[in-house]
């Protein structure tokens, strides 16, 4: 087993430990979801467009809140995640909400094989997924391999520029620079006894995350044969990643003051060429 494979196996154990804690946390708002709320921001649904009756694959879906939100819009959804515990929770949640969904347990790099070569007109990845992957060109190849000819891939992710700062920095005018922006080939290893959701899940595990620049992501998708249609950078984020971010009336978090000095989130939309094999 390679160093990267060992690191990803540790991450899988970590996300298994976090799954139940996340499900019960106020951060994820499962009760609100059960009451009918969607977890999808408007700019996601606008970028993807109508999904009623379309088959949709959500990669790295965790326990499926976003996946099931797309199901409520009429999509025929498949969610895929490497945490068996998260997949089990997603299946139970779908059943309890009366939503039809398929959830597959697999490492994202094994998606094509685990799905038996099935391809989809819509494939999605949303928020906080890429840093857990060591090899972005390989990921992009997987994305292309599960898209139908002419199919749409949509990604929403935290902007890598904002990820170079220490998340506990307390000064918005001079946040502490801690992490690299460009890929180093090595994971950033940190103790992970509690999670970003504020839920305690003592695991004894170490998280391993890899930095990936925006250029690396875009070039990898282009290198896999996809056509870039849109690339947007946002002055806000859907998650309070720094303690001094301020929540707006739209529920998004922004830099204090009138103008954000840096992007906090981005999205992109790609399409597989018509008639391409991926």
C-alpha positions as CSV (number, residue, x, y, z in Angstrom):
1,X,0.0,0.0,0.0
2,X,1.4,3.4,-1.0
3,X,1.8,6.4,1.3
4,X,-1.2,8.0,-0.4
5,X,-3.3,4.9,0.0
6,X,-2.5,4.6,3.6
7,X,-3.4,8.2,4.2
8,X,-6.7,7.8,2.4
9,X,-7.4,4.7,4.5
10,X,-6.8,6.8,7.6
11,X,-9.2,9.4,6.3
12,X,-11.8,6.7,5.7
13,X,-11.6,5.7,9.3
14,X,-11.9,9.3,10.3
15,X,-15.0,9.9,8.3
16,X,-16.5,6.7,9.6
17,X,-16.0,8.1,13.1
18,X,-17.5,11.4,12.1
19,X,-20.6,10.1,10.3
20,X,-22.9,9.6,13.3
21,X,-21.7,12.8,15.0
22,X,-22.3,14.8,11.9
23,X,-25.7,13.3,11.4
24,X,-26.7,14.4,14.9
25,X,-25.1,17.9,14.8
26,X,-26.9,21.2,14.5
27,X,-24.4,22.1,11.8
28,X,-26.0,19.7,9.3
29,X,-29.6,20.5,10.2
30,X,-31.0,17.1,9.6
31,X,-34.3,18.0,11.4
32,X,-34.7,21.0,9.1
33,X,-34.1,18.8,6.1
34,X,-36.7,16.3,7.2
35,X,-39.1,19.2,7.5
36,X,-38.6,20.0,3.9
37,X,-35.6,22.4,3.7
38,X,-33.0,22.0,0.9
39,X,-29.3,22.1,1.5
40,X,-28.6,23.5,-2.1
41,X,-27.7,27.1,-2.6
42,X,-29.5,28.9,-5.4
43,X,-26.3,29.2,-7.5
44,X,-26.0,25.4,-7.5
45,X,-29.5,24.8,-8.9
46,X,-29.1,27.7,-11.4
47,X,-25.8,26.3,-12.7
48,X,-27.1,22.7,-13.0
49,X,-30.6,23.6,-14.3
50,X,-33.6,21.4,-14.4
51,X,-33.0,17.8,-13.2
52,X,-36.5,16.3,-13.1
53,X,-36.2,12.8,-14.4
54,X,-32.5,13.0,-15.0
55,X,-30.0,10.5,-13.6
56,X,-27.6,12.3,-11.3
57,X,-24.4,11.0,-9.7
58,X,-23.1,12.8,-6.6
59,X,-19.4,11.9,-5.8
60,X,-18.1,12.0,-2.2
61,X,-21.7,12.6,-1.0
62,X,-21.1,12.0,2.8
63,X,-24.5,11.0,4.3
64,X,-26.4,12.4,1.4
65,X,-28.2,15.7,2.3
66,X,-27.2,17.4,-0.9
67,X,-27.9,14.2,-2.9
68,X,-31.4,13.9,-1.4
69,X,-32.0,17.6,-2.0
70,X,-31.5,16.9,-5.7
71,X,-33.9,13.9,-5.4
72,X,-36.6,16.3,-4.1
73,X,-36.1,18.3,-7.3
74,X,-37.0,15.2,-9.3
75,X,-33.5,13.8,-10.1
76,X,-32.9,10.0,-10.1
77,X,-30.0,10.2,-7.7
78,X,-27.0,8.0,-7.0
79,X,-24.6,9.0,-4.2
80,X,-21.2,7.6,-3.7
81,X,-18.9,7.8,-0.7
82,X,-16.0,5.9,0.8
83,X,-17.4,5.8,4.3
84,X,-19.6,2.8,4.8
85,X,-21.2,4.3,7.9
86,X,-22.1,7.5,6.0
87,X,-23.6,5.4,3.2
88,X,-25.7,3.5,5.7
89,X,-27.0,6.7,7.3
90,X,-27.8,8.1,3.8
91,X,-29.9,5.0,3.0
92,X,-31.8,5.2,6.3
93,X,-32.4,9.0,5.8
94,X,-33.7,8.5,2.3
95,X,-36.1,5.8,3.5
96,X,-37.3,7.9,6.4
97,X,-38.0,10.9,4.1
98,X,-39.7,8.8,1.5
99,X,-37.1,9.6,-1.1
100,X,-35.9,7.2,-3.8
101,X,-32.1,7.1,-4.0
102,X,-29.2,4.7,-4.5
103,X,-26.1,5.0,-2.3
104,X,-22.9,3.2,-3.3
105,X,-20.0,2.5,-1.0
106,X,-16.8,3.2,-2.9
107,X,-13.6,5.2,-3.0
108,X,-14.1,7.9,-5.6
109,X,-11.2,6.6,-7.6
110,X,-13.1,3.3,-7.9
111,X,-16.4,4.9,-9.0
112,X,-16.4,3.7,-12.6
113,X,-15.7,0.1,-11.6
114,X,-18.2,0.1,-8.8
115,X,-20.9,1.6,-11.0
116,X,-20.3,-1.1,-13.6
117,X,-19.5,1.4,-16.3
118,X,-22.8,3.3,-15.9
119,X,-22.6,6.9,-17.2
120,X,-24.7,9.8,-16.1
121,X,-26.0,13.0,-17.8
122,X,-25.3,15.0,-14.6
123,X,-22.3,14.4,-12.2
124,X,-21.7,16.6,-9.1
125,X,-19.1,17.2,-6.4
126,X,-19.9,19.8,-3.7
127,X,-17.9,21.6,-1.1
128,X,-14.9,20.3,0.9
129,X,-14.1,17.2,-1.2
130,X,-11.0,17.8,-3.2
131,X,-8.5,18.3,-0.4
132,X,-9.1,14.7,0.7
133,X,-7.8,13.4,-2.6
134,X,-4.1,13.0,-3.4
135,X,-4.3,12.9,-7.2
136,X,-6.5,15.4,-9.0
137,X,-5.6,14.4,-12.6
138,X,-6.7,10.9,-11.7
139,X,-9.9,12.3,-10.1
140,X,-10.7,14.3,-13.3
141,X,-10.3,11.1,-15.4
142,X,-12.8,9.4,-13.1
143,X,-15.2,12.3,-13.6
144,X,-14.9,12.0,-17.4
145,X,-15.4,8.3,-17.3
146,X,-18.8,8.5,-15.5
147,X,-20.2,11.2,-17.7
148,X,-22.4,10.5,-20.7
149,X,-21.4,12.1,-24.0
150,X,-22.5,15.7,-23.7
151,X,-23.0,15.2,-19.9
152,X,-22.6,18.0,-17.4
153,X,-20.2,18.1,-14.5
154,X,-20.6,20.7,-11.7
155,X,-18.2,21.4,-8.9
156,X,-18.6,23.8,-5.9
157,X,-15.6,24.0,-3.7
158,X,-14.0,26.2,-1.1
159,X,-11.5,28.4,-2.8
160,X,-7.9,27.2,-2.4
161,X,-6.7,30.8,-1.8
162,X,-8.8,30.9,1.4
163,X,-7.4,27.5,2.5
164,X,-3.9,28.8,3.0
165,X,-4.9,30.6,6.3
166,X,-5.1,29.1,9.7
167,X,-8.8,28.5,10.4
168,X,-8.4,29.8,14.0
169,X,-6.9,33.1,12.9
170,X,-8.6,35.9,14.9
171,X,-7.5,38.9,12.8
172,X,-9.3,39.4,9.5
173,X,-6.9,42.1,8.5
174,X,-3.9,39.8,8.9
175,X,-4.9,36.1,9.0
176,X,-2.1,33.7,9.8
177,X,-0.6,32.1,6.7
178,X,-0.2,28.4,7.5
179,X,-0.7,26.1,4.5
180,X,0.7,25.9,0.9
181,X,-1.4,27.0,-2.0
182,X,0.3,24.9,-4.7
183,X,0.4,21.1,-4.6
184,X,3.4,19.6,-2.8
185,X,2.7,15.9,-3.3
186,X,2.6,15.4,0.4
187,X,-0.5,15.5,2.7
188,X,-1.0,18.0,5.5
189,X,-1.3,15.8,8.6
190,X,-3.2,17.1,11.6
191,X,-4.8,15.6,14.7
192,X,-8.5,15.3,14.1
193,X,-10.3,14.5,17.4
194,X,-13.1,17.0,16.7
195,X,-14.6,18.0,13.4
196,X,-15.5,21.2,11.6
197,X,-19.2,20.5,12.5
198,X,-18.4,21.1,16.1
199,X,-19.3,17.5,16.9
200,X,-16.9,15.6,19.1
201,X,-15.9,12.3,17.6
202,X,-12.7,11.2,19.3
203,X,-11.0,8.9,16.8
204,X,-7.3,8.9,17.5
205,X,-6.9,9.4,13.8
206,X,-4.9,12.0,11.8
207,X,-6.5,13.8,8.9
208,X,-4.6,13.9,5.7
209,X,-5.4,16.7,3.2
210,X,-3.7,17.7,0.0
211,X,-3.5,21.3,-1.3
212,X,-4.8,21.8,-4.8
213,X,-4.6,25.1,-6.7
214,X,-7.5,26.3,-8.8
215,X,-5.2,26.0,-11.9
216,X,-4.5,22.3,-11.1
217,X,-8.2,21.5,-10.9
218,X,-9.1,23.3,-14.1
219,X,-6.2,21.9,-16.1
220,X,-6.9,18.4,-14.8
221,X,-10.5,18.5,-16.1
222,X,-9.4,19.9,-19.4
223,X,-6.7,17.2,-19.6
224,X,-9.4,14.6,-19.1
225,X,-11.2,15.9,-22.2
226,X,-13.9,18.0,-20.6
227,X,-14.9,21.4,-21.9
228,X,-15.0,24.2,-19.4
229,X,-18.2,26.2,-19.7
230,X,-18.2,28.5,-16.6
231,X,-15.9,29.3,-13.7
232,X,-17.1,31.6,-10.9
233,X,-15.4,32.9,-7.8
234,X,-17.5,34.0,-4.9
235,X,-16.8,36.6,-2.1
236,X,-18.7,34.4,0.3
237,X,-18.8,30.8,1.6
238,X,-21.6,28.5,2.7
239,X,-19.6,27.5,5.8
240,X,-18.1,29.7,8.6
241,X,-14.5,28.7,7.9
242,X,-13.0,31.6,10.0
243,X,-14.4,32.9,13.3
244,X,-14.6,36.5,12.1
245,X,-16.7,35.8,9.0
246,X,-20.1,37.6,9.2
247,X,-23.4,35.9,8.1
248,X,-25.5,37.7,5.6
249,X,-29.3,37.7,5.2
250,X,-28.8,35.0,2.5
251,X,-27.2,32.7,5.0
252,X,-23.7,32.9,3.4
253,X,-20.6,34.0,5.3
254,X,-18.5,37.0,4.2
255,X,-15.4,38.9,5.1
256,X,-16.1,41.8,7.5
257,X,-16.7,45.1,5.8
258,X,-18.1,46.1,2.4
259,X,-15.7,44.1,0.2
260,X,-14.0,40.8,0.4
261,X,-10.2,40.9,-0.3
262,X,-10.1,37.3,-1.4
263,X,-12.5,34.7,-2.9
264,X,-13.9,32.2,-0.4
265,X,-15.6,29.7,-2.7
266,X,-15.7,28.9,-6.4
267,X,-17.8,26.8,-8.8
268,X,-17.2,25.5,-12.3
269,X,-19.2,23.7,-14.9
270,X,-17.8,21.4,-17.5
271,X,-19.2,19.2,-20.2
272,X,-18.2,16.0,-21.9
273,X,-17.9,16.3,-25.7
274,X,-20.8,14.8,-27.7
275,X,-19.9,11.3,-28.8
276,X,-16.8,11.2,-26.6
277,X,-15.9,8.1,-24.6
278,X,-14.7,10.2,-21.7
